[in-house]
């Protein structure tokens, strides 16, 4: 277990370092070549858009051996990045967009494949802990990778960054190849129902649906408050926009700390309880950013860094723990789409809402997260009451989802067996 855990954390460091550096450098490179902020922003859209195809790409992962898929995806990045050496002027900008798109597709496949490999390499009791360590590694890298990438770009240009970034996926591929898997579920093909089966598992089991929904609400609301975060700094606090760097560093520090403890919390309290705490902390951080005092805003950024990874890691661990082995790839990819897809809608809505001032979007985001927490808590209480009292009406059990999802899953997913949710 220790060897596999170290390899997973090392791979997360390598992937985070290359991905974060190239994400920033690609935008800067396009901006330098075209003088167009709009085109520079499109690079981020190219990298993000493949997430919306997560259910279909996840089905591909389930139909093929998982380890070769993630190794091949990393080696594809290694082979693709050197093509940026051909970029010499505005006429080759299309290459940057193509590479950004390949990055996006590759990371959807890698995330889905890795989520499916983790349960085959680690025991169930260690999943949450290692997921937390990986989250801390990725967030820690984000504190230094953009600065390092920007520094290399300023010194030698984008060609050097592309070459160095090409080495990192090759090292990650070697890390995946060195894993010792305790079991490898055979790939299965469900050509007519591949995506639908993944959705059935994701939304059919309460033990998966609740933490994923809480994470989706918290992450979606983080996109809704993006514009408000800028307005708080420049309008409410009257500080220069560069102060955002301080807030991002504070959030990163909170994420690193949160990732180190979230695994143990999941072991003690379960994924849904930790997702509840994460979404609740994010709501508190939104209200903290409404205060016209910069230390409070910095403290709120630390709380944001704690809350969001707690919700995300809890959801990922629930998917890995309660999904059928043969469907893990598509369920994990579908969960990523559900959790990160709303950002595409909530970010522009938040940009419009900030016209009313920075506080209304922050208050609305807090209200949305607290509402989701309250509904989840109420349903958990109803399920607990229905289990304790045999005389509770059948309608309560049905509305709360108690005792139904796993039986439904076993009927709807032929040839698979859904693990029973933790009680």
C-alpha positions as CSV (number, residue, x, y, z in Angstrom):
1,X,0.0,0.0,0.0
2,X,2.7,2.5,0.9
3,X,4.5,2.0,-2.4
4,X,1.3,2.5,-4.4
5,X,0.4,5.5,-2.3
6,X,3.7,7.2,-2.9
7,X,3.4,6.5,-6.6
8,X,-0.1,8.1,-6.8
9,X,1.1,11.2,-4.9
10,X,4.2,11.5,-7.1
11,X,2.0,11.2,-10.2
12,X,-0.3,13.9,-8.9
13,X,2.7,16.2,-8.3
14,X,4.0,15.6,-11.8
15,X,0.6,16.1,-13.5
16,X,-0.2,19.2,-11.4
17,X,3.2,20.7,-12.2
18,X,2.9,20.3,-16.0
19,X,-0.8,21.1,-16.3
20,X,-0.7,24.2,-14.1
21,X,2.4,25.6,-15.8
22,X,1.0,25.0,-19.4
23,X,-2.4,26.4,-18.5
24,X,-0.9,29.8,-17.7
25,X,1.8,29.8,-20.3
26,X,-0.6,28.9,-23.2
27,X,-2.8,31.9,-22.4
28,X,0.2,34.2,-22.1
29,X,1.7,32.9,-25.3
30,X,-1.5,33.5,-27.3
31,X,-1.9,37.0,-25.8
32,X,1.7,37.9,-26.8
33,X,1.1,36.6,-30.4
34,X,-2.3,38.1,-30.9
35,X,-2.8,40.9,-28.4
36,X,-6.3,39.5,-27.9
37,X,-7.4,38.7,-24.3
38,X,-10.5,37.0,-25.8
39,X,-8.4,34.5,-27.8
40,X,-6.2,33.9,-24.7
41,X,-9.3,33.1,-22.7
42,X,-10.4,30.6,-25.3
43,X,-7.3,28.4,-24.5
44,X,-8.8,27.8,-21.1
45,X,-12.2,26.9,-22.7
46,X,-10.5,24.4,-25.0
47,X,-8.9,22.7,-22.0
48,X,-12.1,22.8,-20.0
49,X,-14.7,21.8,-22.7
50,X,-13.8,18.1,-22.8
51,X,-15.1,17.8,-19.2
52,X,-18.6,18.0,-20.6
53,X,-17.9,14.8,-22.6
54,X,-16.9,13.0,-19.4
55,X,-19.7,10.4,-19.5
56,X,-18.7,9.2,-23.0
57,X,-14.9,9.4,-22.4
58,X,-15.4,7.5,-19.1
59,X,-17.3,4.8,-21.0
60,X,-14.2,4.4,-23.2
61,X,-12.1,3.9,-20.1
62,X,-14.3,1.1,-18.9
63,X,-14.2,-0.7,-22.3
64,X,-10.4,-0.8,-22.3
65,X,-7.8,-1.9,-19.8
66,X,-7.5,1.1,-17.4
67,X,-3.7,1.2,-16.8
68,X,-2.8,1.2,-20.6
69,X,-5.4,4.0,-21.1
70,X,-3.8,6.3,-18.5
71,X,-0.3,5.5,-19.7
72,X,-1.3,6.1,-23.4
73,X,-3.0,9.4,-22.5
74,X,0.2,10.6,-20.7
75,X,2.4,9.5,-23.6
76,X,0.1,11.3,-26.0
77,X,0.8,14.5,-24.2
78,X,4.5,13.8,-24.3
79,X,4.3,13.4,-28.1
80,X,2.0,16.4,-28.6
81,X,3.7,19.2,-26.7
82,X,6.9,19.3,-28.8
83,X,4.7,20.3,-31.8
84,X,4.6,23.8,-30.2
85,X,8.2,24.2,-31.3
86,X,6.6,25.1,-34.7
87,X,4.9,28.2,-33.2
88,X,6.7,31.2,-34.5
89,X,4.0,33.8,-35.0
90,X,0.2,34.5,-35.1
91,X,-0.2,32.0,-38.0
92,X,0.5,29.1,-35.7
93,X,-1.8,30.0,-32.9
94,X,-4.1,27.2,-33.9
95,X,-1.5,24.8,-32.7
96,X,-1.8,26.2,-29.2
97,X,-5.6,25.7,-29.3
98,X,-5.1,22.1,-30.5
99,X,-2.7,21.3,-27.8
100,X,-5.0,22.8,-25.1
101,X,-7.8,20.6,-26.4
102,X,-5.6,17.5,-26.4
103,X,-4.7,18.4,-22.8
104,X,-8.3,18.6,-21.8
105,X,-9.3,15.3,-23.4
106,X,-6.2,13.5,-21.9
107,X,-6.9,14.7,-18.4
108,X,-10.5,13.6,-18.5
109,X,-9.3,10.1,-19.5
110,X,-6.5,10.2,-16.9
111,X,-8.9,11.3,-14.1
112,X,-11.4,8.6,-15.0
113,X,-8.7,5.9,-15.3
114,X,-7.0,6.9,-12.2
115,X,-10.2,6.9,-10.2
116,X,-10.7,3.3,-11.4
117,X,-7.2,2.3,-10.7
118,X,-7.1,3.6,-7.1
119,X,-9.4,1.0,-5.6
120,X,-7.5,-1.7,-7.5
121,X,-4.2,-0.5,-5.9
122,X,-5.3,0.5,-2.4
123,X,-7.5,-0.9,0.3
124,X,-10.8,0.7,1.0
125,X,-9.7,2.2,4.3
126,X,-6.8,4.0,2.7
127,X,-8.7,5.5,-0.3
128,X,-9.8,8.7,1.5
129,X,-6.4,9.3,3.0
130,X,-4.5,8.9,-0.3
131,X,-7.1,11.0,-2.1
132,X,-6.5,13.7,0.5
133,X,-2.7,13.5,0.1
134,X,-3.1,13.8,-3.7
135,X,-5.3,16.8,-3.3
136,X,-2.7,18.5,-1.0
137,X,0.0,17.7,-3.6
138,X,-2.0,19.1,-6.4
139,X,-2.9,22.3,-4.5
140,X,0.7,22.7,-3.3
141,X,2.0,22.5,-6.8
142,X,-0.5,25.2,-7.9
143,X,1.3,27.6,-5.6
144,X,4.6,27.3,-7.4
145,X,3.9,25.9,-10.9
146,X,2.3,29.0,-12.5
147,X,5.1,31.3,-11.2
148,X,7.7,28.8,-12.4
149,X,6.1,28.5,-15.8
150,X,5.7,32.3,-16.2
151,X,9.4,32.8,-15.1
152,X,10.6,30.3,-17.7
153,X,8.4,31.8,-20.4
154,X,9.8,35.3,-19.6
155,X,13.4,33.9,-19.7
156,X,13.4,31.7,-22.7
157,X,9.9,31.8,-24.2
158,X,7.2,29.1,-24.6
159,X,9.3,26.6,-26.4
160,X,11.4,25.7,-23.4
161,X,8.3,25.4,-21.2
162,X,6.7,23.1,-23.7
163,X,9.7,20.8,-23.8
164,X,10.0,20.6,-20.1
165,X,6.3,20.0,-19.7
166,X,6.6,17.1,-22.2
167,X,8.9,15.3,-19.9
168,X,6.5,15.3,-17.0
169,X,3.7,13.1,-18.5
170,X,6.4,10.6,-19.5
171,X,7.4,10.3,-15.9
172,X,3.8,10.1,-14.8
173,X,3.3,7.2,-17.3
174,X,6.2,5.4,-15.7
175,X,4.6,5.9,-12.3
176,X,1.4,4.3,-13.5
177,X,3.3,1.4,-15.1
178,X,5.1,0.7,-11.8
179,X,1.8,0.3,-9.7
180,X,1.1,-3.0,-8.2
181,X,-2.5,-3.8,-8.7
182,X,-4.2,-6.2,-6.4
183,X,-7.1,-6.8,-8.8
184,X,-8.0,-5.7,-12.3
185,X,-11.7,-5.9,-13.3
186,X,-12.1,-7.0,-16.9
187,X,-13.2,-4.3,-19.4
188,X,-16.9,-4.6,-20.3
189,X,-18.7,-3.2,-23.3
190,X,-22.2,-1.8,-23.0
191,X,-22.4,0.0,-26.3
192,X,-26.1,0.9,-26.2
193,X,-26.4,1.9,-22.5
194,X,-22.8,2.8,-21.5
195,X,-23.5,6.4,-20.5
196,X,-27.0,5.7,-19.1
197,X,-25.7,3.0,-16.9
198,X,-23.1,5.4,-15.4
199,X,-25.8,7.9,-14.7
200,X,-27.9,5.3,-13.1
201,X,-25.2,4.3,-10.7
202,X,-24.2,7.9,-9.9
203,X,-27.7,9.1,-9.1
204,X,-29.2,5.8,-8.0
205,X,-27.2,5.3,-4.8
206,X,-27.7,7.8,-2.0
207,X,-24.1,7.1,-0.7
208,X,-22.8,8.5,-4.0
209,X,-25.5,11.0,-5.0
210,X,-25.4,13.1,-1.8
211,X,-21.7,13.9,-1.6
212,X,-21.5,14.4,-5.4
213,X,-24.4,16.8,-5.3
214,X,-23.0,18.7,-2.4
215,X,-19.6,19.0,-4.2
216,X,-21.4,20.1,-7.4
217,X,-23.2,22.9,-5.5
218,X,-20.1,24.1,-3.7
219,X,-17.9,24.1,-6.9
220,X,-20.7,25.7,-8.9
221,X,-21.1,28.4,-6.4
222,X,-17.3,29.0,-6.4
223,X,-17.7,29.9,-10.1
224,X,-20.7,32.1,-9.3
225,X,-18.5,34.1,-6.8
226,X,-15.4,34.5,-9.1
227,X,-16.3,38.0,-10.3
228,X,-17.4,39.0,-6.8
229,X,-13.9,38.0,-5.6
230,X,-12.4,40.6,-7.9
231,X,-14.9,43.2,-6.9
232,X,-14.3,42.6,-3.2
233,X,-10.6,43.4,-3.6
234,X,-10.9,46.4,-5.9
235,X,-14.2,47.9,-4.7
236,X,-14.9,46.8,-1.1
237,X,-11.3,46.8,0.1
238,X,-10.0,49.4,-2.3
239,X,-6.8,47.4,-2.9
240,X,-4.9,46.8,-6.1
241,X,-5.9,43.7,-8.1
242,X,-2.5,42.2,-7.3
243,X,-3.9,41.5,-3.8
244,X,-5.7,38.5,-5.4
245,X,-2.3,36.8,-5.4
246,X,-2.3,37.0,-1.6
247,X,-5.8,35.5,-1.5
248,X,-5.0,32.7,-3.9
249,X,-1.9,31.8,-1.8
250,X,-4.1,31.8,1.3
251,X,-6.6,29.6,-0.4
252,X,-3.9,27.3,-1.5
253,X,-2.5,27.0,2.0
254,X,-5.9,26.1,3.3
255,X,-6.3,23.4,0.5
256,X,-2.9,21.9,1.4
257,X,-3.9,21.7,5.1
258,X,-7.4,20.4,4.3
259,X,-6.1,17.7,2.1
260,X,-3.8,16.3,4.8
261,X,-6.7,15.7,7.2
262,X,-9.7,15.0,4.9
263,X,-8.8,11.3,4.5
264,X,-8.9,10.6,8.3
265,X,-12.2,12.6,8.5
266,X,-13.8,10.4,5.8
267,X,-12.7,7.3,7.7
268,X,-14.2,8.6,11.0
269,X,-17.4,10.3,9.7
270,X,-18.1,9.0,6.1
271,X,-18.0,10.9,2.8
272,X,-21.5,12.5,3.1
273,X,-20.7,14.1,6.5
274,X,-17.4,15.4,5.2
275,X,-19.1,16.8,2.0
276,X,-21.6,18.5,4.3
277,X,-18.8,20.1,6.3
278,X,-17.0,21.2,3.1
279,X,-20.0,22.8,1.6
280,X,-20.9,24.5,4.9
281,X,-17.4,25.9,5.2
282,X,-17.5,27.3,1.7
283,X,-20.8,29.0,2.7
284,X,-19.1,30.5,5.7
285,X,-16.2,31.7,3.6
286,X,-18.6,33.5,1.2
287,X,-20.2,35.4,4.2
288,X,-16.7,36.2,5.5
289,X,-15.7,37.8,2.2
290,X,-18.6,40.2,2.7
291,X,-16.8,41.9,5.6
292,X,-15.0,45.2,4.6
293,X,-11.8,44.1,6.4
294,X,-8.9,42.6,4.6
295,X,-7.8,40.2,7.4
296,X,-11.3,38.7,7.4
297,X,-11.2,38.3,3.6
298,X,-7.8,36.5,3.9
299,X,-9.1,34.2,6.6
300,X,-12.2,33.5,4.4
301,X,-9.9,32.5,1.6
302,X,-8.2,30.0,3.9
303,X,-11.6,28.6,4.8
304,X,-12.5,28.3,1.1
305,X,-9.3,26.3,0.6
306,X,-10.5,24.0,3.4
307,X,-14.1,23.6,2.3
308,X,-13.8,23.0,-1.4
309,X,-11.3,20.1,-1.3
310,X,-13.2,18.5,1.6
311,X,-16.4,18.4,-0.6
312,X,-14.5,17.3,-3.7
313,X,-12.4,14.5,-2.1
314,X,-15.4,13.2,-0.2
315,X,-17.3,12.9,-3.5
316,X,-14.5,11.2,-5.3
317,X,-14.0,8.7,-2.5
318,X,-17.7,7.9,-2.4
319,X,-17.6,7.2,-6.2
320,X,-14.6,5.0,-5.8
321,X,-16.0,3.1,-2.8
322,X,-19.6,2.5,-3.8
323,X,-19.4,2.1,-7.6
324,X,-19.3,-1.3,-9.4
325,X,-15.7,-2.0,-10.4
326,X,-16.5,-2.5,-14.1
327,X,-18.2,0.9,-14.3
328,X,-15.8,3.0,-12.3
329,X,-14.4,4.8,-15.2
330,X,-17.7,6.1,-16.6
331,X,-19.1,6.8,-13.1
332,X,-16.0,8.8,-12.1
333,X,-16.0,10.8,-15.4
334,X,-19.7,11.5,-15.1
335,X,-19.2,12.7,-11.6
336,X,-16.5,15.1,-12.7
337,X,-18.9,16.4,-15.4
338,X,-21.7,16.9,-12.8
339,X,-19.3,18.6,-10.3
340,X,-17.4,20.9,-12.7
341,X,-19.9,21.3,-15.5
342,X,-22.1,23.9,-13.7
343,X,-19.1,26.3,-13.6
344,X,-19.8,27.0,-17.3
345,X,-23.2,28.4,-16.4
346,X,-22.6,29.9,-12.9
347,X,-19.5,31.9,-13.9
348,X,-21.2,34.2,-16.4
349,X,-24.3,34.4,-14.1
350,X,-22.0,35.6,-11.3
351,X,-20.4,38.1,-13.6
352,X,-23.9,39.6,-14.3
353,X,-24.9,39.4,-10.6
354,X,-21.8,41.4,-9.5
355,X,-23.3,44.4,-11.3
356,X,-25.5,44.7,-8.1
357,X,-22.3,44.8,-6.0
358,X,-20.0,42.1,-4.7
359,X,-22.1,41.1,-1.7
360,X,-25.3,39.9,-3.4
361,X,-23.6,37.1,-5.3
362,X,-21.7,36.0,-2.2
363,X,-24.8,35.9,-0.1
364,X,-26.7,34.0,-2.8
365,X,-23.9,31.5,-3.0
366,X,-23.8,31.0,0.8
367,X,-27.6,30.5,0.7
368,X,-27.4,27.9,-2.1
369,X,-24.8,25.9,-0.2
370,X,-26.6,26.1,3.1
371,X,-29.8,25.0,1.5
372,X,-28.2,22.0,-0.1
373,X,-26.6,21.1,3.3
374,X,-30.0,21.5,5.1
375,X,-31.8,19.3,2.5
376,X,-29.1,16.6,2.7
377,X,-29.1,16.7,6.5
378,X,-32.9,16.4,6.6
379,X,-32.8,13.4,4.3
380,X,-30.1,11.7,6.4
381,X,-32.2,12.2,9.5
382,X,-35.2,10.7,7.8
383,X,-33.3,7.7,6.6
384,X,-31.8,7.2,10.1
385,X,-35.3,7.4,11.7
386,X,-36.8,5.0,9.1
387,X,-34.1,2.4,10.0
388,X,-34.6,2.8,13.7
389,X,-38.4,2.5,13.6
390,X,-40.0,-0.4,11.7
391,X,-43.4,1.3,11.8
392,X,-42.4,4.3,9.7
393,X,-44.5,4.6,6.6
394,X,-43.3,3.3,3.3
395,X,-43.7,6.8,1.8
396,X,-40.9,8.1,4.0
397,X,-38.5,5.4,3.0
398,X,-39.2,6.1,-0.7
399,X,-38.9,9.9,-0.5
400,X,-35.7,9.7,1.5
401,X,-34.2,7.0,-0.8
402,X,-33.5,4.6,2.1
403,X,-33.1,1.0,1.1
404,X,-34.0,1.6,-2.6
405,X,-30.9,2.6,-4.7
406,X,-28.7,-0.5,-4.3
407,X,-31.6,-2.8,-5.2
408,X,-32.4,-0.6,-8.2
409,X,-28.8,-0.6,-9.3
410,X,-28.5,-4.3,-9.2
411,X,-31.6,-4.7,-11.3
412,X,-30.6,-2.0,-13.8
413,X,-27.0,-2.9,-14.3
414,X,-26.9,-6.5,-15.4
415,X,-23.8,-8.4,-14.6
416,X,-22.6,-6.0,-11.9
417,X,-22.9,-5.8,-8.2
418,X,-23.1,-2.4,-6.5
419,X,-21.4,-2.3,-3.1
420,X,-23.7,-1.6,-0.2
421,X,-23.4,2.0,1.1
422,X,-21.9,2.5,4.5
423,X,-24.5,3.0,7.2
